[in-house]
Amino acid sequence: MSTGKKAKPSYVYAIIGISLVLFLLGTLGWLVINGRGLSRSFKEDIEVEVILHDNTRDEMIQKMKSVLDNQPFVKHSEIITKDEAAKRFFQDGGEDFTELLDFNPLYSSIVLKLHSDYVNKDSLEKIKTFAMQSNIVRDVTYPTTVVEKMNSNFRKIGIILGAISLVLFIVVIILIDNTVRLAMFSNRFLVKTMQMVGATRWFISRPFDQRALWNGLISGLISVVGLWIVISFAEAQLPSLKVLHEPVLLAVLMLSMIVVGILISVLSTHRSVVKYLKMHVDDLY
């Protein structure tokens, strides 16, 4: 009985320790998810302008818009008339050309916003080639430099975050393993005593493995609740973060935190039990 009582504080410390490292891992995972959402948001703000020839009939423009809307790369499209193009030009700080010209030199166009997967150099070139097949299309333009730099920067950020995540995941495994082994240290004599009275390895390890499963589950749930509180607080302070919210990925992240907590807790506990079973009594001191 005394051994069991002494072991309880160790389990509490193990649960707290595992919860903290899982919370740290979950927070980084949330930042990675937000980075992905931010990348998608930036890409989907890029505009591709399909410039049309002068005197193109309205029904032809509508037909071209319908064709583009049916393509998998188009998220949203909008027709910009010559007059609307002039208004945009003036709003963006362009000089008033009406003082020099008695006509509007701008063209009607269809402005496209694409799904993020298609905002890259190769896909944009293919989209341009596709649109230029129509005889009412004069040109297709998009901010080439912005797209290239944005993709390059997001690629670098992705590599850096991926490397940090990998290193942190390894550190988390080591920390949880050491925490569990430390908690099991106080039970080493109990394990050896059970072995000396004839208990089988399975019989000895089963209660410890079951306890480890519950410890890992509790730790995972605590870390998930902690992460949810942080996310809720952050989104309350910065409402723009809600735009980046990805419920499916967030659910996968939280489930992964619980699974990782359980697996490492059980595996580390079982390994510790087996280790003490193989040790000589004198080596336990």
C-alpha positions in Angstrom: 0.0 0.0 0.0 2.8 2.4 0.9 4.4 1.9 -2.5 1.1 2.8 -4.3 0.7 5.9 -2.2 4.2 7.1 -3.0 3.6 6.4 -6.7 0.5 8.7 -7.0 2.4 12.1 -6.9 4.8 10.8 -9.6 1.8 10.0 -11.8 0.4 13.5 -11.2 3.8 15.1 -12.2 3.9 12.8 -15.2 0.5 13.9 -16.4 1.4 17.6 -15.9 4.7 17.2 -17.7 3.2 15.3 -20.6 0.4 17.9 -20.9 2.8 20.8 -21.1 5.0 19.3 -23.8 1.9 18.2 -25.8 0.5 21.7 -25.4 3.8 23.1 -26.8 3.6 20.8 -29.7 0.0 21.6 -30.4 0.7 25.3 -30.3 3.3 25.0 -33.0 0.9 22.8 -35.0 -1.7 25.5 -34.8 0.8 28.1 -36.0 1.6 25.8 -38.9 -2.1 25.5 -39.8 -2.5 29.2 -39.6 0.5 29.7 -41.8 -1.1 27.4 -44.4 -4.4 29.3 -44.2 -2.5 32.6 -44.5 -0.7 31.3 -47.6 -4.0 30.3 -49.1 -5.6 33.6 -48.3 -2.8 35.6 -50.0 -2.9 33.4 -53.0 -6.6 33.6 -53.5 -6.4 37.4 -53.3 -4.2 37.5 -56.5 -6.2 38.7 -59.5 -5.9 37.4 -63.0 -7.2 39.9 -65.6 -8.6 38.5 -68.9 -8.6 41.6 -71.1 -11.2 41.6 -73.9 -11.1 43.3 -77.3 -13.0 46.5 -77.8 -16.6 46.3 -79.1 -17.0 42.7 -77.7 -20.8 42.1 -77.4 -22.2 41.7 -73.9 -23.6 38.3 -74.7 -20.1 37.1 -75.8 -18.6 38.5 -72.6 -21.2 36.6 -70.5 -20.6 33.4 -72.4 -16.8 33.7 -71.8 -17.5 34.3 -68.1 -19.6 31.2 -68.0 -16.9 29.2 -69.6 -14.3 30.4 -67.1 -16.7 29.8 -64.2 -16.9 26.2 -65.1 -13.1 25.7 -64.9 -11.7 24.0 -61.8 -9.1 26.8 -61.3 -11.7 29.7 -60.9 -13.0 30.5 -57.5 -14.7 33.8 -58.4 -15.0 35.9 -61.5 -16.3 39.4 -62.1 -16.9 41.4 -65.3 -15.2 44.9 -65.3 -16.6 47.2 -68.0 -14.7 50.0 -69.6 -16.3 52.6 -67.4 -15.6 50.5 -64.2 -12.0 50.0 -65.3 -11.6 53.8 -65.6 -13.1 54.3 -62.1 -10.6 51.8 -60.7 -7.8 53.5 -62.5 -8.6 56.9 -61.0 -9.2 55.3 -57.5 -5.7 53.7 -57.7 -4.2 57.2 -58.2 -3.9 57.1 -62.0 -3.9 60.4 -63.9 -7.1 61.7 -65.4 -6.7 60.8 -69.1 -10.0 62.5 -70.1 -8.1 65.8 -70.0 -5.9 64.6 -72.9 -8.2 62.1 -74.7 -11.8 62.2 -75.7 -12.2 58.5 -75.4 -11.6 55.7 -72.8 -8.4 53.8 -73.7 -9.1 51.0 -71.2 -10.6 47.7 -72.1 -13.4 45.6 -70.6 -12.1 42.5 -68.8 -13.0 39.5 -66.7 -11.2 39.5 -63.4 -10.5 36.1 -61.9 -9.7 34.9 -58.5 -8.2 31.4 -58.4 -8.1 28.5 -56.0 -4.8 28.7 -54.2 -3.4 25.4 -55.7 -3.4 27.1 -59.2 -1.5 30.3 -58.1 1.9 29.3 -59.3 3.9 30.1 -62.5 3.2 26.9 -64.4 -0.6 26.9 -63.7 -0.9 30.6 -64.5 0.8 30.1 -67.9 -1.6 27.2 -68.7 -4.6 29.4 -67.6 -3.3 32.2 -69.9 -2.9 29.8 -72.8 -6.5 28.4 -72.2 -8.1 31.9 -72.1 -6.1 33.2 -75.2 -7.8 30.5 -77.3 -10.9 32.7 -77.4 -10.9 35.3 -80.2 -12.5 37.9 -77.9 -9.5 37.8 -75.5 -6.9 40.4 -76.1 -4.5 39.5 -73.3 -4.2 37.9 -69.9 -2.3 39.6 -67.2 -1.3 38.8 -63.6 1.4 40.1 -61.1 4.1 37.7 -62.2 6.8 39.0 -59.8 4.4 39.0 -56.8 3.4 35.4 -57.5 7.0 34.2 -57.8 8.3 36.0 -54.7 5.2 34.9 -52.7 5.6 31.2 -53.6 9.3 31.4 -52.9 8.8 33.0 -49.5 6.0 30.6 -48.5 8.2 27.7 -49.6 11.1 28.9 -47.4 8.7 29.5 -44.4 7.2 26.0 -44.9 10.7 24.3 -44.9 11.7 26.3 -41.7 8.4 25.4 -39.9 8.7 21.8 -41.0 12.2 21.5 -39.6 11.2 23.2 -36.3 8.2 20.9 -36.1 10.3 17.8 -36.6 12.9 18.8 -34.0 10.2 19.7 -31.5 8.4 16.4 -32.1 11.6 14.5 -31.4 12.2 16.6 -28.2 8.6 16.0 -27.1 9.1 12.2 -27.5 12.3 12.4 -25.4 10.7 14.6 -22.7 7.6 12.5 -22.4 9.7 9.3 -22.3 11.9 10.7 -19.6 8.9 11.9 -17.6 7.2 8.5 -17.7 10.4 6.7 -16.8 11.0 9.0 -13.9 7.4 8.3 -12.7 8.0 4.5 -13.0 11.2 4.7 -11.0 9.3 4.8 -7.8 7.5 1.5 -8.8 10.7 -0.4 -9.5 10.6 -2.4 -6.3 6.9 -3.2 -6.7 7.6 -4.6 -10.2 10.5 -6.7 -9.0 8.6 -8.0 -6.0 5.7 -9.1 -8.2 8.2 -10.9 -10.4 9.8 -12.6 -7.4 6.5 -14.1 -6.2 6.0 -15.7 -9.6 3.8 -13.2 -11.6 4.2 -13.3 -15.3 5.5 -10.4 -17.3 2.1 -9.8 -18.9 0.4 -9.8 -15.5 2.9 -7.3 -14.1 2.9 -4.9 -17.0 -0.9 -4.9 -17.6 -1.9 -2.6 -14.7 1.0 -0.2 -15.4 0.1 -0.1 -19.1 -3.5 0.5 -18.3 -2.6 3.3 -16.0 -0.2 4.7 -18.6 -3.1 4.7 -21.2 -5.3 6.7 -18.8 -2.4 9.1 -18.0 -1.7 9.7 -21.7 -5.4 10.2 -22.4 -5.8 12.7 -19.5 -2.6 14.5 -20.5 -3.8 14.7 -24.1 -7.2 16.1 -23.1 -5.6 18.7 -20.8 -3.3 19.8 -23.5 -6.2 20.0 -26.0 -8.3 22.1 -23.6 -5.3 24.4 -23.0 -4.8 24.8 -26.8 -8.5 25.5 -27.3 -8.4 28.2 -24.7 -5.4 29.8 -26.3 -7.0 29.7 -29.8 -10.3 31.2 -28.5 -8.4 34.0 -26.7 -6.2 34.7 -29.7 -9.3 34.8 -32.1 -11.1 37.1 -29.7 -8.2 39.5 -29.6 -7.5 39.2 -33.4 -10.8 38.5 -35.2 -8.9 38.2 -38.5 -7.5 34.9 -37.3 -11.0 33.4 -37.7 -10.6 33.7 -41.4 -7.7 31.3 -41.3 -9.7 28.8 -39.1 -9.6 25.3 -40.5 -11.8 23.1 -38.3 -10.9 19.8 -40.0 -7.1 20.3 -39.6 -7.6 21.6 -36.1 -9.6 18.5 -35.2 -6.8 16.3 -36.7 -4.2 18.2 -34.7 -6.0 17.8 -31.4 -6.7 14.1 -32.0 -3.1 13.6 -32.8 -2.1 15.3 -29.6 -4.2 12.8 -27.6 -2.9 9.8 -29.7 0.7 10.9 -29.3 0.2 11.3 -25.5 -1.3 7.8 -25.2 1.2 6.0 -27.4 4.3 7.5 -25.9 3.0 7.1 -22.4 2.1 3.4 -22.9 5.3 2.5 -24.8 7.6 4.3 -22.3 5.8 2.7 -19.3 6.0 -0.8 -20.8 9.6 -0.3 -21.7 10.4 0.7 -18.1 8.6 -2.3 -16.7 10.5 -4.7 -18.9 13.7 -2.9 -18.0 13.2 -3.4 -14.2 12.1 -7.0 -14.8 15.5 -7.7 -16.4 17.5 -5.9 -13.7 19.1 -7.7 -10.8 17.6 -6.7 -7.4 20.9 -5.2 -6.3 20.9 -2.9 -9.3 17.6 -1.3 -8.3 19.2 0.5 -5.4 
